[in-house]
Amino acid sequence: MRPAGMTAEEIAQWQAKLPRAFGPTGGTWLLRWLLGAAFILWLGTLLWWFDITPRRLWNGLSGLATIVRLMIPPSPGELWWDIMKGMAESVAMAFLGTVMAALVAVPLGFLGARNIVTVTLLRFSVRRLFDGVRGVDQLIWALAYVRAVGLGPLAGVLAIFTSDTAVLAKLYAEAIENAEKRQSEGIVAAGGSRLQAIRFGVLPQVLPVMLAQALYFFESNTRSAAILGVVGAGGIGLQIAERIKVRHWDEVAFIILMMVVTVGVIDWLSARVRRRLIGIRETPVG
């Protein structure tokens, strides 16, 4: 459609000046088709490389359906006390590893914050250290610590502590960088030192955020601790691995349900604590 008040010559002039405003050009269409073809080719290559075929998928779904049928009804089995002990061990591992990581991450977060550490080389080195530690998965740390300290929950605690320290330190550093400057500037203007400005101007702003993030990581680590036990790092994961080996799927289902309930309770409690930390009060019903 031709815009009102414009001749064909004027439209042609504008189209020559701003060709993208009138739709994709021929080169853009060609590039899109090439990218689409490259994506489809890469996707097909990956499916062929991993031997992902409809037959294998159907057989896998059939086997999964058989396992689900064997899980019903869930049963704690005869060694139910070992299951309860393993679940408690996983929660304890998650709690201890998260608390240690949160405490160590606070000073590291200040070292990685741009508005606290003005020495670029030091701040850059600290942030790259965070990236390096975060780049190694928690399960890899668990395997390394199992070799170093032996089987048991200590390896799991150290794995959670190591991986979470770097992640929390990065999150803390970003929270510190986003803190309001007026509070700390007012303390300095009143004669306070830089350390006092950090203590009374920055920390009160970011402390609720830090605690809320630590609570979230505690909830997440409760789930992660189950996987760590599979490699010998203690927790409920060992109980799951043992029952999968002997195909006691009803007991595996009971453990999974217990994990879901435990994580749900921790999530409910941590959500209430987070709301209190950030100053939100629940509205009474009625």
Backbone as a ProteinNet text record, in pm:
[ID]
protein_1_A
[PRIMARY]
MRPAGMTAEEIAQWQAKLPRAFGPTGGTWLLRWLLGAAFILWLGTLLWWFDITPRRLWNGLSGLATIVRLMIPPSPGELWWDIMKGMAESVAMAFLGTVMAALVAVPLGFLGARNIVTVTLLRFSVRRLFDGVRGVDQLIWALAYVRAVGLGPLAGVLAIFTSDTAVLAKLYAEAIENAEKRQSEGIVAAGGSRLQAIRFGVLPQVLPVMLAQALYFFESNTRSAAILGVVGAGGIGLQIAERIKVRHWDEVAFIILMMVVTVGVIDWLSARVRRRLIGIRETPVG
[TERTIARY]
83.7	0	87.1	45.3	120.3	72.6	165.8	125.9	61	-38.1	-109.2	-15.1	-24.2	54.8	193.9	229.8	362.9	351.6	438.7	441.1	529.3	521.6	602.4	751.1	784.9	925	978.3	896.7	940	958.6	869.6	882.8	1010.3	1040.6	1162.6	1287.2	1283.7	1398.2	1418.7	1309.1	1321.7	1366.2	1318.9	1359.6	1506.9	1559.5	1702.6	1785.1	1731.8	1804.5	1794.9	1675.6	1652	1592.5	1672.5	1616.4	1563.4	1625.7	1581.3	1443.6	1405.3	1274.9	1160.5	1189.1	1086.3	1086.1	1155.6	1157.4	1297.3	1317.7	1449.7	1495.4	1622.7	1680.8	1710	1752.1	1784.2	1898.6	1998.7	2110.7	2068.4	1976.4	1927.9	1850.9	1766.3	1691.9	1786.5	1888.8	1984.7	2059.1	2098	2167.5	2078	1951.4	1858.3	1841.5	1829.8	1815.5	1942.3	2056.2	2181.6	2195.1	2160.7	2166.6	2067.3	1946.9	1848.2	1894.6	1954.3	2004.5	2120.7	2209.2	2321.2	2271.3	2166.5	2110.9	2051.3	1974.4	1914	2022	2126	2235.8	2307.4	2332.7	2399.4	2312.5	2181.5	2089.5	2086.3	2079.1	2080.5	2210.8	2324.3	2453.5	2459.4	2407	2407	2317.9	2200.7	2112.9	2180	2252.6	2323.9	2441.7	2513.4	2631.4	2593.4	2484.7	2442.3	2347.9	2326.5	2241.1	2102.5	2044.5	1910.4	1811.4	1744.5	1650.2	1513.1	1405.8	1271	1259.6	1328.6	1321.5	1382.3	1499.3	1563	1478.1	1420.3	1335	1212.5	1151.2	1034	1069.2	1182.1	1225.5	1255.5	1314.7	1343.9	1218.1	1119.3	993	921.2	929.2	867.2	933.5	1069.2	1139.4	1108.7	1094	1060	921.1	827.8	692.8	695.3	779.1	791.8	845.3	944.7	1001.8	897.3	818.4	714.6	613.2	575.6	480.7	539.4	670.2	734.2	748.3	740.4	750.6	622.7	513.9	384.1	345.9	316	316.4	454.5	489.7	619.5	625.7	747.1	764.9	899.2	904.4	1032.6	1125	1069.5	1151.9	1190.7	1275.5	1318.3	1423.7	1503.4	1611.4	1566.7	1445.9	1391.5	1471.6	1534.6	1612.8	1735.1	1794.8	1907.9	1864.7	1741.2	1689.6	1672.7	1614.5	1595.1	1729.1	1825.1	1957.9	2025.1	2011.1	2070.2	2007.6	1873.8	1807.2	1852.7	1861.9	1910.6	2054.6	2134.2	2273.3	2282.1	2193.6	2192.9	2156.9	2053.3	2014.3	2126.7	2192.6	2303.4	2420.1	2450.1	2556.4	2525.1	2400.1	2360.8	2369.1	2323.8	2325.3	2468	2552.6	2689.7	2767.5	2757.1	2829.4	2782.5	2650.2	2597.2	2638.8	2632.9	2671.2	2818.2	2904.1	3046.6	3070.6	3004.1	3022.1	2971.9	2856.7	2801.1	2892	2952.8	3041.4	3168.5	3226.9	3351.2	3323.5	3204.9	3173.4	3154.4	3122.9	3099.2	3224.7	3340	3458.1	3503.6	3486.8	3524.4	3435.2	3307.9	3217.4	3257.7	3301.8	3349.3	3476.2	3562.9	3685	3654.9	3543.7	3510	3418	3378.6	3286.3	3362.2	3311.2	3378.4	3377.5	3272.9	3263.9	3337.8	3393.9	3470.5	3619.2	3656	3796.2	3818.4	3894.8	3919.7	4042.5	4120.9	4238.3	4190.2	4200.2	4142.6	4204.8	4336.8	4404.7	4360.6	4349.1	4307.2	4162.7	4076.7	3935.9	3919.9	3992	3984.2	4032.2	4138.7	4192	4092.6	4030.3	3933.3	3812.5	3762.3	3645	3677.1	3797.5	3834.5	3851	3893.2	3899.6	3759.5	3662.9	3524.5	3481.7	3512.6	3472.1	3538.6	3665.7	3736.2	3677.1	3647.3	3589.4	3447.6	3369.9	3233.6	3230.4	3337.7	3341.7	3352	3387.4	3398	3269	3202.2	3074.2	3091.7	2984.8	2986.4	3017.8	2970.4	2995.8	3143.6	3211.3	3355.7	3431.5	3390.4	3453	3430.4	3312.5	3285.2	3377.1	3397	3488	3630.3	3671.8	3807	3820.9	3721	3729.7	3714	3640.3	3633.4	3770.9	3846.4	3984.2	4073.6	4046.5	4135	4107.7	3980.1	3947.2	3875.4	3844	3777.1	3626.7	3560.3	3415.6	3349.6	3229.4	3155.2	3107.4	3031.5	2971.7	3072.2	3192.9	3291	3322	3335.5	3361.5	3245.8	3122.1	3006.7	3001.4	3030.3	3031	3135.3	3253.9	3360.2	3325.2	3258.8	3218.6	3116	3015.7	2915.1	2980.3	3067.7	3135	3216.9	3293.5	3381.1	3302.3	3204.9	3130.8	3042.1	2978.7	2888.1	2962.1	3082.7	3157.8	3178	3218.3	3242.5	3113.5	3006.6	2880	2823.2	2821.6	2769	2854.7	2986.2	3073.7	3043.7	3019.6	2984.6	2850.4	2751.4	2620.9	2631	2709.8	2727.8	2796	2896.8	2966.9	2872	2784.8	2689	2589.1	2546.7	2455.8	2523.5	2649.2	2723.6	2740.5	2766.9	2782.5	2652.9	2538.9	2409.2	2356.5	2435	2391.3	2385.7	2293.7	2278.6	2402	2452.7	2576.2	2552.9	2433.7	2410.9	2436.1	2404.3	2426.5	2574.2	2656.3	2799.6	2861.7	2815.2	2866.8	2831.6	2712	2673.8	2759.3	2796.7	2882.1	3020.8	3073.9	3205.4	3200.1	3092	3078.6	3067.4	3015.7	3003.6	3131.9	3237	3365.6	3399.1	3316.3	3342.5	3450.3	3513.2	3616.1	3550.6	3633.5	3580.1	3528.5	3597.9	3552.5	3416.9	3396.8	3267.6	3158.6	3196.8	3099.7	3053.5	3146.9	3110.3	3024.1	3066.3	2995.8	2854.1	2836.9	2707.3	2631.2	2698.4	2631.7	2600	2687.6	2669.1	2614	2674.1	2636.3	2489.5	2431.2	2288.8	2197.6	2239.9	2157.6	2160.7	2279.1	2295.9	2281.1	2284.6	2277.3	2148.3	2030.3	1909.6	1916.1	1973.8	1987.3	2082.5	2192.1	2288.1	2224.5	2151.3	2087.8	1980.9	1906.3	1803.8	1866.2	1976.2	2044.6	2103.1	2156.2	2209.9	2099.2	1981.9	1869.3	1825.9	1825.2	1789.9	1891.2	2019.2	2121.7	2110.7	2069.5	2048.4	1940.7	1832.9	1726.1	1777.1	1850.9	1903	2004.5	2088.6	2190.7	2131.5	2014	1948	1919.7	1881.4	1862.9	1997.2	2095.1	2225.8	2294.5	2272.9	2338.1	2298.3	2177.8	2136.3	2221.6	2261	2344.9	2486.5	2534.7	2670.9	2689.3	2584.1	2595	2617.8	2578.9	2598.2	2745.3	2831.3	2974.6	3048.6	2974	3037.7	3058.3	2991.7	3010.1	2904.7	2844.9	2750	2611.5	2516.1	2381.3	2291.4	2170.6	2067.9	2100.3	2190.5	2225	2280.3	2354.7	2407.8	2295.2	2191.2	2077.4	2004	1993.1	1927.5	2008.3	2139.6	2224.5	2219	2222.2	2218.7	2087.3	1976.5	1847.1	1822.6	1882.1	1871.6	1949.3	2062.2	2142.6	2067.5	1993.1	1918.8	1773.6	1738.7	1607	1492.4	1515.8	1408.9	1343.3	1263.2	1209.9	1105.3	1036.3	938.2	1006.7	1126	1199.7	1259.3	1298.4	1347	1235.7	1114	1001.5	976.1	988.8	969.2	1074.4	1200.4	1307.2	1281.2	1235.7	1207.2	1095.8	990.6	881.4	929.1	1015.2	1066.8	1153.3	1229.9	1310.4	1221.6	1113.7	1022.1	959.9	916	855.9	957.8	1079.6	1183.4	1217.3	1236	1267.4	1150.7	1027.1	910.9	902.8	931.8	930	1039.1	1159.1	1269.2	1235.9	1175.3	1137.3	1033.8	937.4	834.7	895.7	983.4	1046.1	1137.8	1218.8	1311	1236.2	1121.8	1042.9	990.3	944.3	897.4	1010.7	1128.3	1243	1283.8	1282.9	1321	1225.1	1096.3	998.6	1021.2	1057.3	1085.8	1213.6	1312.6	1439.4	1424.5	1342	1328.1	1213.6	1152.1	1055	914.2	880.7	743.5	667.1	552.7	468.5	348.5	314.6	202.4	71.6	-18.1	-146.8	-239.9	-294.5	-382.1	-509.6	-555.7	-675.9	-797.1	-892.4	-1012	-990
-119.7	0	124.6	223.6	348.2	444.4	502.9	602.2	722.3	781	895.8	1014.7	1081.8	1202.1	1176.4	1051.3	1020.3	958.4	1005.6	953.2	829.8	760.3	639.9	674.2	792.6	832.5	858.9	924.5	950.8	820.8	727.9	599.1	528.9	536.1	472.9	538.5	670.7	739.1	696.6	689	645.5	499.2	419.1	278.4	263.6	352	347.9	393.9	492	541.3	444.4	390.4	302.5	170	84.2	-40.1	-133.8	-133.2	-224.7	-187.9	-60.4	-18.7	-75.1	-120.8	-173.5	-326.1	-388.5	-534	-587.4	-715.4	-776	-768.4	-743.3	-740.2	-882.7	-892.8	-1024.8	-1091.5	-1012.2	-1068.8	-1117.9	-1045.2	-1088.1	-1218.8	-1231.1	-1355.3	-1471.3	-1448.5	-1554.9	-1598.2	-1498.9	-1532	-1611.6	-1575.4	-1648.1	-1792.4	-1812.1	-1947.1	-2029.4	-1967.4	-2038.6	-2077.4	-1983.9	-2015.2	-2124.6	-2118.8	-2223.1	-2359	-2361.9	-2488.3	-2541.9	-2450	-2492.8	-2549.3	-2486.8	-2537	-2675.8	-2695	-2826.2	-2931.1	-2894.5	-2987.3	-3024.9	-2925.5	-2953.9	-3039.9	-3012.4	-3092.4	-3237	-3254.5	-3389.9	-3462.1	-3389.5	-3450.4	-3499.1	-3418.6	-3458.6	-3580.8	-3584.6	-3700.3	-3826.8	-3813.7	-3930.3	-3969.2	-3869.5	-3895.3	-3970.7	-3928.1	-3991.1	-4108.6	-4144.5	-4258.7	-4244.5	-4126.3	-4101.5	-4133.6	-4245.5	-4292	-4310.1	-4305.4	-4329	-4464.7	-4565.9	-4698.4	-4697.9	-4635.1	-4628.3	-4548.5	-4438.6	-4358.9	-4436.9	-4511.3	-4590.2	-4700	-4768.5	-4871.7	-4812.4	-4691.4	-4627.3	-4589.2	-4536.8	-4501.6	-4625.8	-4735.5	-4859.7	-4910.5	-4903.5	-4944.6	-4854.6	-4724.3	-4630.6	-4659.4	-4693.6	-4726.9	-4851.2	-4948	-5067.4	-5032.1	-4944	-4902.6	-4830.4	-4743.7	-4670.6	-4767.8	-4871.4	-4971.6	-5044.4	-5073	-5142.5	-5051.8	-4921	-4828.1	-4818	-4870.6	-4857.5	-4991.9	-4994.4	-4880.3	-4860.6	-4737.5	-4714.8	-4787.3	-4831.4	-4904.8	-4867.7	-4848.3	-4817.1	-4937.6	-5057.7	-5177.9	-5209.8	-5307.9	-5351.4	-5258.8	-5195.5	-5108.7	-4962.3	-4936.5	-4801.5	-4706.2	-4758.1	-4671	-4615.3	-4696.7	-4648.6	-4536.1	-4546.2	-4441.1	-4311.4	-4318.9	-4199.8	-4137.5	-4222.3	-4172.3	-4105.2	-4165.1	-4105.7	-3973	-3960.4	-3833.8	-3725.8	-3760.9	-3664.5	-3624.5	-3718.4	-3689.2	-3592.7	-3609.9	-3519.1	-3377.2	-3364	-3230.6	-3167.1	-3246.6	-3193.4	-3151.6	-3231.6	-3195.8	-3063.8	-3050.9	-2928.6	-2807.9	-2824.4	-2712.6	-2670.2	-2766.9	-2732.6	-2674.2	-2734.2	-2682.2	-2543.2	-2518.6	-2386.5	-2280.2	-2311.3	-2213.2	-2175.5	-2274.8	-2246.6	-2162.4	-2197.7	-2122.7	-1979.8	-1960.5	-1826.1	-1736.7	-1792.8	-1712.9	-1672.5	-1766.7	-1736.7	-1645.4	-1656.8	-1578.2	-1430.3	-1394.4	-1252.1	-1168	-1199.7	-1117.1	-1128.3	-1246.6	-1260.9	-1176.1	-1164.6	-1080.1	-933.9	-885.3	-747.1	-728.1	-830.7	-819.8	-815.6	-876.3	-878.1	-767.7	-678.7	-570.3	-450.1	-392.8	-280.4	-154.4	-133.4	-11.8	-21.9	-138	-155.5	-163.6	-251.9	-268.5	-193.8	-88.3	-5	-48.5	-140.6	-191.2	-292.4	-256.9	-337.6	-476.4	-485.2	-613.6	-709.4	-659.2	-744	-790.5	-696.2	-732	-829.7	-806.7	-896	-1035.6	-1045.1	-1176	-1250.4	-1179.3	-1243.2	-1292.3	-1210.4	-1251.4	-1369.5	-1374.4	-1489.1	-1615.2	-1596.9	-1711.4	-1767	-1678.9	-1723.8	-1804.6	-1752.3	-1820.4	-1957.1	-1964.4	-2091.6	-2197.9	-2160.3	-2257.6	-2294.1	-2195.4	-2223.7	-2312	-2308.5	-2387.8	-2537	-2577.5	-2719.6	-2760	-2861.7	-2903.6	-2960.1	-2948.1	-2995.5	-3144.3	-3220.4	-3364.6	-3394.8	-3313.1	-3331.8	-3302.6	-3197.3	-3169.4	-3284.9	-3344.8	-3458.2	-3575.3	-3605.4	-3714.1	-3686.3	-3560.3	-3524.6	-3537.6	-3491.4	-3496.7	-3639.2	-3724.3	-3865.2	-3928.5	-3893.2	-3941.4	-3882.5	-3758.2	-3688.6	-3727.2	-3729.3	-3751.4	-3883.1	-3956	-4083.8	-4072.9	-4188.5	-4193.2	-4132.3	-4079.4	-4027.5	-3885.5	-3833.8	-3699.5	-3585.5	-3605.3	-3496.4	-3455.4	-3552.2	-3521	-3442.5	-3478	-3404.6	-3262.7	-3244.4	-3109.9	-3022.8	-3077	-2999.8	-2967.2	-3059.7	-3033.5	-2921	-2924.7	-2818	-2685.8	-2689.4	-2567.3	-2504.5	-2585.2	-2531.4	-2469.6	-2543.3	-2491.7	-2373.5	-2378.7	-2270.5	-2143.8	-2156.5	-2036.9	-1944.4	-2000.5	-1918.2	-1856.5	-1936	-1884.3	-1775.7	-1801.6	-1701.5	-1575.6	-1591.6	-1474.5	-1386.7	-1448.3	-1370	-1299	-1370.5	-1307.5	-1195.9	-1218.6	-1115.2	-992.2	-1014.5	-902	-818.2	-884.4	-810.4	-733.8	-794.1	-723.1	-601.9	-614.7	-502.9	-390.8	-426.7	-324.4	-247.8	-312.3	-246.2	-174.4	-171.6	-104.9	46.5	110.6	255.7	323.8	425.4	491.3	599.9	651	768.1	737.9	615.8	583.2	586.7	521	518.2	656.5	731.9	867.2	956.6	938.2	1018	987.6	859.2	821.9	881.8	878.8	939	1089.4	1153.2	1298.2	1337.7	1247.5	1276.7	1248.7	1206.2	1181.8	1036.4	945.2	803.1	754.8	644.8	585.8	503.7	459.9	378.6	244.4	188.6	63	80.9	190.6	218.3	240.6	302.2	322	187.9	92.1	-40.5	-112.9	-101.6	-174	-121.4	10.5	67.7	121.9	137.1	191.2	88.8	-10.5	-109.6	-240.7	-289.8	-422	-431.4	-331.9	-344.6	-354.7	-296.2	-303.9	-442.4	-503.7	-629.2	-752.3	-736	-851.9	-932.1	-869.3	-949.9	-1026.9	-966.4	-1035.7	-1153.6	-1134.2	-1242.7	-1360.3	-1329.8	-1435.9	-1507.3	-1433.3	-1494.8	-1587.6	-1545.6	-1631.5	-1755.7	-1740	-1855.6	-1955.5	-1906.8	-1995.4	-2070.5	-1999.9	-2067.5	-2176.2	-2148	-2247.8	-2367.4	-2344.7	-2455.4	-2549.8	-2491.8	-2573.6	-2649.8	-2580.8	-2645.8	-2754.1	-2729.1	-2826.5	-2951	-2940.6	-3059.3	-3158.6	-3107.5	-3194.8	-3243.2	-3153.4	-3190.6	-3295.9	-3292.1	-3387.5	-3530.9	-3549.4	-3683.5	-3737.4	-3652	-3696.3	-3722.8	-3642.3	-3659.9	-3796.1	-3845.9	-3975.1	-4089.3	-4072.8	-4178	-4205.4	-4103.9	-4121.4	-4145.3	-4170	-4204	-4088.4	-3975	-3857.8	-3847.9	-3958.4	-3958.5	-3914.5	-3930.7	-3884.6	-3993.2	-3950.6	-4042.5	-4101.4	-4039.4	-4089.3	-4229.9	-4263	-4398	-4499.4	-4463.9	-4553.2	-4572.8	-4466.3	-4476.9	-4568	-4546.1	-4625.8	-4774.1	-4806.6	-4946.1	-5013.1	-4943.3	-5003.2	-5011.4	-4920.8	-4931.5	-5053.2	-5081.5	-5197	-5327.7	-5339.6	-5463.9	-5454.9	-5346.3	-5327.8	-5327.3	-5264.5	-5245.2	-5109.9	-5107.2	-4980.6	-4922.3	-5007.7	-4954.4	-4874.2	-4918.6	-4843.9	-4716.1	-4722.3	-4601.6	-4497.5	-4540.7	-4447.4	-4385.8	-4465.5	-4412.1	-4306.1	-4331.2	-4234.1	-4105.1	-4118	-3999.7	-3917.1	-3983.6	-3911.1	-3842	-3909.3	-3849.3	-3727.8	-3735	-3620.1	-3503.2	-3532.5	-3425.7	-3356.4	-3435.4	-3377.7	-3294.8	-3346.9	-3274.9	-3142	-3145.2	-3021.3	-2923.7	-2975.6	-2888.7	-2819.9	-2893.2	-2833.7	-2727.8	-2760.1	-2663.4	-2538.9	-2558.4	-2444.7	-2357.5	-2418.3	-2342.4	-2263	-2327.2	-2258.1	-2145.7	-2174.5	-2072	-1955.5	-1982.5	-1873.6	-1780.5	-1838.3	-1755.1	-1670	-1730.9	-1656.2	-1546	-1576.4	-1474.9	-1356.7	-1385.2	-1275.4	-1186.8	-1245.9	-1166	-1084.1	-1144	-1073.2	-949.4	-958.7	-844.3	-753.2	-781.5	-687.9	-704.6	-820.9	-842.7	-916.7	-866.4	-929.1	-995.8	-1112.4	-1183.1	-1111.6	-1102.4	-1039.1	-1137.9	-1103.5	-1196.9	-1223.3	-1346.3	-1385	-1334.2	-1275.1	-1224	-1087.9
0	0	0	-79.6	-89.7	17.6	97.5	197.6	131.8	202.2	147.8	134	20.7	-0.6	-53.5	-85.5	-136.2	-274	-362.9	-498.2	-504	-615.4	-632.4	-634.1	-693	-696	-555.1	-469.3	-332	-253.1	-275.2	-207.5	-251	-381	-431.3	-372.4	-356.4	-295.9	-150.9	-74.3	64.9	74	-18.4	-18	-49.1	-133.5	-162.9	-42.4	34	150.8	269.3	292.3	407.9	361.7	299.9	245.7	353.8	472.2	578.8	634.1	620.6	671.1	587.9	467	377	373.6	469.7	474.9	451.8	476.4	458.3	312.8	298.5	164.6	117.3	-9.5	-62.8	11.5	49	124.2	261.2	325.6	457.2	448.5	344.4	325.4	300.6	219.9	190.8	316.6	399.4	523.6	616.9	625.2	711.1	665.9	534.5	483.1	508	493.5	518.1	665.4	755.2	898.2	935.3	877.6	904.2	855.3	734.5	680.7	764.4	811.1	895.2	1028.8	1085.5	1211.5	1194	1086.2	1061.4	1036.3	963.2	937.1	1066.4	1152.1	1279.3	1369.7	1372.6	1452.8	1403.9	1272.1	1217.6	1246.2	1241.4	1271.9	1416.4	1509.1	1649.2	1671.9	1607.6	1622.3	1569.3	1457.8	1402.3	1491.2	1543.6	1625.6	1753.5	1817.7	1943	1920	1796	1761.2	1824.3	1809.1	1859.8	1748.4	1763.3	1662.4	1726.3	1647.4	1703.7	1772.7	1721.1	1782.5	1922.3	1934.7	2066.2	2164.6	2118.6	2205.7	2250.4	2158.6	2194	2293.5	2270.7	2364.8	2501.9	2503.3	2630.2	2705.7	2634.2	2699.7	2750.6	2676	2721.2	2848.7	2851.8	2973.1	3091	3063.9	3171.1	3226.1	3137.8	3183.9	3272.6	3239.4	3322.7	3460.9	3465.7	3594.9	3678.2	3614.4	3688	3746.1	3671.5	3723	3843	3839.8	3952.2	4074.1	4054.5	4167.4	4248.8	4196.6	4262	4324.8	4455.1	4548.7	4609.4	4647.9	4713.6	4848	4883.1	5008	5069.7	5201.9	5265.8	5277	5263.6	5273.6	5417	5430	5563	5622.8	5536.4	5585	5582.8	5633	5628.7	5717.2	5823	5910.6	5837.4	5749.1	5669.7	5575.6	5524.1	5436.9	5514.3	5632.7	5714.3	5752.6	5786.7	5822	5702.9	5584.7	5464.9	5429.2	5447.4	5418.5	5515.3	5643.1	5741.3	5711.5	5665	5630.9	5513.5	5414.4	5298.9	5340.5	5426.6	5473.4	5553	5637.5	5717.4	5628.7	5527.1	5432.3	5363.5	5315.9	5245.5	5338	5461.5	5555.8	5588.4	5623.2	5662.6	5546	5429	5312.5	5272.9	5281	5244	5343.3	5473.5	5575.4	5560.6	5542.7	5525.7	5400.9	5290.6	5165.6	5179.4	5245.5	5260.6	5343.6	5448.2	5533.2	5458.8	5387.1	5314.2	5195.4	5135.9	5016.6	5046.9	5170.9	5202.1	5178.7	5240.2	5211.2	5066.4	5006.4	4865.8	4776.1	4812.8	4735.2	4739.2	4855.7	4864.7	4782.1	4779.6	4699	4549.9	4509.1	4367.1	4323.2	4415.3	4380.9	4326.4	4218.8	4152.5	4238.1	4315	4394.9	4528	4560.5	4683.7	4654	4561.6	4522.9	4392.6	4400	4281.4	4203.7	4258	4187.1	4082.7	3957.6	3851.1	3844.8	3857.7	3846	3956.3	4078.9	4190.4	4171.5	4136.4	4118.1	4001.3	3893.2	3776.8	3813.8	3891.1	3930.7	4019.3	4112.6	4201.7	4122.5	4030.4	3952	3862.7	3806.9	3723.4	3807	3933.6	4023.8	4047.6	4064.5	4078.2	3955.5	3836.6	3713.5	3701.6	3741.3	3730.9	3821.5	3944	4038	3995.4	3948.5	3904.3	3780.9	3702.6	3580.7	3604.9	3726.3	3760.9	3831.5	3780.2	3836.1	3977	4054.7	4192.9	4201.5	4104	4103.6	4083.6	4002.9	3982.3	4111.3	4181.9	4311.5	4408.3	4404.4	4493.6	4461.9	4334.3	4297	4344.4	4331.5	4375.2	4526.5	4600.3	4746.4	4799.1	4727.8	4768.2	4760.9	4657.2	4646.4	4754.6	4792.3	4885.7	5031	5072	5213.6	5237.8	5131.3	5146.9	5133.5	5137.6	5125.3	5248	5227.9	5341.6	5320.3	5417.2	5401.3	5398.6	5452.7	5449.7	5306.9	5217.3	5076.9	5016.3	5053	5002	5054.3	5182.9	5240.9	5171.4	5149.9	5085.1	4940.2	4871.3	4732.2	4726.2	4814.4	4818.7	4855.9	4954.3	4999.2	4887.3	4815.4	4711.4	4597	4546.5	4430.4	4468.1	4585.5	4623.8	4663.2	4714.2	4752.6	4633.9	4520.7	4402.3	4349	4345.8	4292.2	4382.8	4513	4606.3	4608	4598.5	4596.3	4475.6	4360.5	4241.5	4260.1	4314	4337.8	4441.3	4545.4	4647.6	4588.2	4504.7	4442.3	4356.8	4282.9	4200.7	4287	4398.7	4489.5	4551.1	4586.8	4645.1	4543.4	4418	4315.3	4289.8	4313.6	4291.7	4415.6	4523	4645.2	4624.2	4692.9	4684.9	4744.8	4675.3	4718	4822.5	4832.9	4918.5	5066.1	5110.3	5251	5286.6	5206.2	5235.3	5216.2	5116.6	5097	5214.9	5271.9	5388.4	5509.9	5527.2	5640.8	5623.6	5502.7	5477.6	5497.4	5452.6	5469.1	5615.8	5698.2	5841.2	5917.9	5846.7	5910.8	5932.9	5883.7	5899.9	5804.6	5840.7	5755.6	5644.9	5550.2	5441.1	5492.9	5591.3	5649.6	5717.6	5786.5	5849	5744.3	5633.2	5525.3	5467.8	5457.4	5409.1	5512.3	5637.9	5743.9	5765.7	5770.1	5803.9	5682.9	5569.1	5451.5	5345.4	5327.9	5221.8	5276.2	5383.2	5434.9	5474.6	5544.8	5578.5	5456.4	5343.9	5223.7	5160	5158	5084.8	5172.4	5304.5	5392.3	5375	5366.4	5341.4	5210.5	5106.7	4978.7	4992.7	5063	5083.2	5157	5264.1	5340.8	5258.5	5179.3	5095.1	4991.3	4931.6	4835	4901	5021.2	5093	5125.6	5162.9	5190.6	5064.9	4952.6	4827.2	4794.1	4816.4	4787.5	4881.7	5005.1	5097.1	5044.4	4995.6	4937.2	4814.1	4727.6	4607.6	4640.9	4739.6	4776.9	4841.3	4898.9	4951.9	4839.8	4722.9	4606.6	4553.6	4547.3	4493.2	4578.7	4709.6	4798	4765.4	4709.8	4671.4	4557.8	4464.9	4353.6	4401.3	4494.6	4543.6	4609.9	4672.7	4737.4	4640.4	4516	4416.4	4392.9	4405.8	4383.8	4514.9	4623	4749.7	4844	4816.9	4902.5	5011.2	5049.5	5159	5117.7	5210.5	5185	5129.4	5091.7	5046.2	4909.5	4835.3	4702.9	4705.4	4810.8	4824.1	4838.4	4914.2	4930.3	4797.6	4719.2	4588.1	4496.1	4490.8	4402.3	4437.5	4566.2	4608	4568.7	4581.2	4548.9	4399.3	4322.8	4177.5	4127.8	4188.1	4146.4	4164.7	4274	4300.4	4251.6	4180.5	4118.1	4219.4	4333	4430	4401.4	4294.2	4246.8	4341.1	4417.3	4512.1	4622.3	4664.5	4765.6	4706.2	4578.3	4510.8	4504.9	4475.1	4470.9	4607.9	4713.6	4848.9	4880.1	4841.1	4865.7	4788.7	4662.9	4582.5	4645	4690.5	4755.5	4882.8	4958.2	5080.2	5048.6	4940.3	4899.3	4858.3	4785	4741.6	4861.6	4960.8	5080.6	5158	5170.3	5245	5178.9	5047.2	4975.1	4983.5	4977.8	4988.8	5124.1	5230.5	5363.9	5377.2	5327.4	5335.1	5252.7	5136.2	5052.4	5123.3	5190.2	5262	5376.5	5452.5	5564.9	5517.2	5414	5364.8	5301.8	5238.4	5180.1	5288.8	5400.8	5511	5568.6	5581.9	5634.7	5538	5407	5308	5311.4	5324.9	5330.2	5451.7	5561.9	5681.1	5663.8	5596.3	5579.1	5492.6	5389.7	5298.6	5339.7	5457.1	5511.9	5464.7	5404.5	5356.9	5465	5501.3	5602.1	5534.5	5582.9	5526.1	5562.8	5466.4	5490.6	5559.1	5674.9	5743.9	5665.3	5669.4	5596.8	5673.5	5601.3	5666.5	5725.9
[MASK]
++++++++++++++++++++++++++++++++++++++++++++++++++++++++++++++++++++++++++++++++++++++++++++++++++++++++++++++++++++++++++++++++++++++++++++++++++++++++++++++++++++++++++++++++++++++++++++++++++++++++++++++++++++++++++++++++++++++++++++++++++++++++++++++++++++++++++++++++++++++++++++++

